[in-house]
């Protein structure tokens, strides 16, 4: 009898210990659910790297957006699901990217390697899709759309973010015009990263051969240099003052997932007013629409194409902004890039979430609002006339 009791206690302890474990599979499923809630288009996201952290897990993903660019997102996953998210820059036309965030007294560095550099070291890249199961993606040559993106104009600038002034200026000046530190056509695999902080401390991290990395560092100093080495101990790529790529790490931050402004369609009953303004000029005129009849059609057309929106980090301010002030205190802003592409921004307090929308259906309706705005009296011109 006593043996039976002891055995039961041992089984219970083993089960309890098993319930406390946190697997990559569990974390991936939580990320899949979270990713689906913030991506109306339902596109898939590739897992680049995972790292245990504070009893949970960090999961780094990469996804394509509709403007022929890629973004990476770092999810903090805990026992109940995704608790935080941070957006970062993918490698783009560079060999690799470096993103930096602070979480209390810990610095987290994460980034993405260009496929040509890591393709021989990488096994299989997993996808997180709508179906809820991991799917294998063939490795080797980059996908056709990625290859086309590499051949696109070198002048394409990366997304803007919360970088300091020097970092933003360096990013804008260097990203498009500087040659790669080494020949991207080779298949060199990175095996080690050596990071020098601006307090002269050196950190060495082994690389697993994945297409991305997550480093949790118990230091909060900024990154001065970031060097990558191959298996022969040769430095094959780097970033910092001693390299031609002098730009700094992209500064980002965690956002609590429950505070993230989630995308949604528009309801006429919840729109208090619509404000139209052109930010490409010094013109201070604002067209205010409060009668639902004035914006019903544009709402209906937007809702029809809502499901094609893709998450993005592009927060550039296009010429024309159409702000929908909603009754719950949040905003949705439709920012026109050109006749067929838009940045859709959801605002909740100080937090924003950005999406890319491509459609020709809104062009005429947006054009009509722009014409109405241009036809409004200009207070500044009237003031100048009175002065004369």
N, C-alpha and C positions, 0 to 999 in steps of 0.2 A: 504493500500500500504506500509506504513511504517513498519507494523508488518511483511509483507512479506520480506522486505529488511533485517530486524533484524534476521528473521528466516533463511534466506539464509546465512547471515554472520555466525550465530551460526553453521549451518551445515558445512560450509566451514572450520571453526575452528576445529570442531570435526574430520572432514576428515583429515585435516592437522596433527592434533595430532595423529590420528591413523596411518598415514603414517610414523610418526616419531618413532613409537614403534618398538621394536626389539624382536621377539618371539623366543622361543626355537626351534619351527618348522622351522623358516627361517634359524636360525643358523645351524640346523641339515642338512638342504638341501645344504647349502654352504659347510659344511664339507664333505658331501657325494660326491659332485662334486670334491672337492680338493683331497679327498682320492683316488678317481678313477684315477686321473691324475698321482699319484705317486705310484700306485700299479698295475703293469702289469698283475698280476694274478687275479685282480678284487675281492679279498677276502673281506669279510665283517669285520666291526669294531664295537665293542660294545661301546655305550656311558656309561661312568662311572659317570660323574658329569658335571654340567654346573654352571657358575657363571657370573653375570653381571659385566662388567668391561669397564670403560671409554666410556660409550655410546654404547658399543658393548657387546660381550659375549665371555667368555672362555669356550671351550668345550673340555673335557677330554675323550679320547677314548682308548680302548684296542684292540689289534689284535694279532693273532697267526702268527708266522713265521715258515718257513719250518724246522727249526732246533729244533723243540719241545720246543721252548721258546715263551714268550709273550713280547710285547713292549707296552708302553703307549705313546700317543702323545697328546700334549696340543695345540689346535688351538686357535688363536685369530681371532675372526670373527667380521668384521665391516659391514657397510651398503652395501658395494660393494662386499663382499665375504671374504674369508680367507686372512688375511694380514700377519700373522706370524705363525710359527710352532716351537715347541720344542719337542725333543724326551726325554723320561725318562725311568726309570726302573720299571718293574712290580714287584709284590710281589715275584714271583718265589717260592722258597722253604721257604721263610720267611713269617711272618704273615702279613707284610705290607711293603710298600716302601715309601721313602721320597725323593722327588726331589725338588731342589731349583734353582730358576733363579731370576735375577734382571732385572726389566724393568724400566729404568730411576731410580727414587728414591723409587720404590716400590719393595718389595720382594714377589714373588709368590711361595708358597709351594703346591705341588700336588703329589698325589700318589694313590696307589691301595691296596685294602685289599684282602687277600686270601679269596676265596669263603667260606670255611668252617667256617670262623669267622663271616661272615656277612649274611649267607644264610637265617637266620630266620628273620632278620630285613629288608631284601631287598624285594621289590615288584617285578617289572618286569624290566629286563635289555633290553634296546633297541639296535637294530642293525642298522647300516648304511650300506646299500647294494647297489648293482648296479642298482636296480630297482627304486631307488629314494623314497622309502617309508620305514617308520620305521616298523620293524618286531619284534614281541614279542618272547622272548627266555624263555623257561621253567626254573624256578628256582628250587633249591633243591640240589640234588647230583651233583657234578662237572661233566662236560662232559667227555666222555670216554677217549678222548685224554688227557684231563687235569689230570684225575686220573692216567693214565699211566705215565704222566710226573712226578707226585708226587712220583711214585714208582721207577723212574729212579735213576741212581747213584747219591749219595749225593755230589760227588766231582765236579759236573758240575759248572763251574765258570760263573758269570754274565758277561755282556758286559762291556768293558772298556769305559771310557768317560773322560770328562774334569774335573776330580776330582783333588784335590791337592794330594801331595805325600803321606801324612798320610792317607787320605781317601782311595786312591787306595791300599795302603798296607793293610789297615784294611779290605777293601772289599775282597781282594784276600785271606787273611788269615782266615777271620771269616765266610764269607758267606757260604762256603761249609761244615765247620766242627762244627760250634756251634749249640747246641740244641736250639729249640724254647724257648722263654721266658715262654710260657705257653703251655698247651696241645692243639694242633690244632684240636683234635678230638671233642672238645666241640663246642657248637653253640653259644658262647658268642657274643653278639652284642656290638660294640663300640658306645658309645653315646657322648663322649667328648674327645677332644684332649687337652693336656696341654703341651705347648712348652716353653722351656727355651732357650733364646738366649745367646750367649757368652758374652753379656754385662749385664747378670743377669736379664734381663727383662723377665717377664712371660706373655704368651699369652694363652688365653683359647678360644677354638672354639667348638661349638656344631656340632655334626655329624648327618646327616639326615638319616642314614641307607643305603645310597648308597654304591656301591662297590668301590667308589673312592671319593676323596675330592680335593677341590681347596680352598686354603686360600690366600687371598690378604692382605698383612701385610704392614703397613706404616713404617716399620723398615727394615734396610738392614743388620743387624748383622747376623752372621751365627748361625745355629741351634746347640745347645749344647746337649739338651735332647728333646725327643719326646715321651710322655707317653699317653697311651690310657686307658680310663676308661669305665666300664660298667654302667648299670642303677642304680646299688647299690652304685656307687661311688668308686668301687674297681678298682685299677690299674691292668689291665689284660695283658698288653703288653707294651713294651717300647724299646727305642733305646738311647744309650749314655753311658758315662763312668760308670754309676752306674748299668748298665745292662750287661748281658753277650754279647749282641749284641753291640759292641763298635764302630761299623762303623758309619761314618758320612753321611749326606745327599749327594745324588748324585748331583753334580754341572752341570747344563746344561744352555742353553741360547736360546733365541728366534732367529730364522733366518727368515728374510723377505721371504715370500713365493715365490715372483717373482725372488728371487736370488737362490732358491733351485735348484740344478742341477737335472732336470727331467730325468727319464729313457727313453731310446729310442733304437731302433734297430741300427745296424751299416750299413753304406753304404760305399762300396769300394771307391767311388769317393771322400768321405770326410776324408779318412784315409791318413795322411801324412807319418806316419811310425809306426812300431810296435817294442817295446823294451821288451825283455825278460830278467829277472834277478832272481836269487835265493837269497832270503834274509835269508836263514837258515844257511849260512856260511859266512866267511869273504871274500869270493871270489868276486872280483870287476868286473868280466867279465859281459858284457852286449851284448846280441845278438840283433842286429838291422836289421829289415826287412823293405825294402822300395819297393820291387817289389810285386805288388798285388797278383801275382801268389803264393807267399810264404805264404799268410795268407787268401786267398779266401775261402778255405774250412772251416777253423775255424770260419770265419765270418758267413758263410751260416748256419753252425750247431748252432751257438749261436743264430742267428735270429729265427731259427726254434723253439727254446726252450725259447725264450725271454718272452713269455706270461705266463710262469710258475713261474717267479721270484716273491719273496715276500719281502716287506720292512723289514729291520732289523736294529738293532743298534750294531751288532757284527762287530767291526772294528779291530779285531785281524789281524795280518799280517801273512798269511800262507807262506809256503816255496817259492812257485813259483809265480811270478807276471808277468802278460802279460799286458803291457800298450799300449793302442791304442791312439796315439796322433792325434787329429782331427783338421781339417782345421779351425774351429771356435775358436781355442785356448783352448778348453776343452779336458778332457781326460776321457777314460773309462778303468778301470783296472779290469782284470779278475784274481782273487786271488784263487789259488787252495788249498783247505783244504785237500782233499784226492781224490781218483780216481773218485768220483761221486758227491762231493759237492764243491761249489765255493762261494766266496763272490765277488759280482760285485759292483764296486765303480765308481760313476760318480763324476768327479771333475770339478768345475767351480770356478776359482780363488782359494781362500782359503776354499771354502765351499765344502762339500762332502755329498753324499747321498748313502747309502749302501743297498744292496739287497742280498737275499739268493737264490741260484740256485742249484737245485739237478738234475743231469742227468749223465748217463753213456756215452752219445754220444760223449763227448769232450775228454774222457780219452786218446784215442790213439793219437789224434792230439796234445794235450798238452804234451804227452809223447815224441812225435817226436821233439817238440821245446826244451824240456828239454835235450834231447840227443844231439841236435845240439849245445846247450849252453855248455854242458859238453865237447864237442869235440873241442871247441875253444881253441887257445893257451892261457895259463895263464901268464900274464905279470909278476906277482909276482914270479912265479916259474922260469921263464926265467931270471929274475934279480938275483935270488939267485944262479942260475947256473953260470952266468957270474962272480959273486963275488967269487965263489969258484975257 
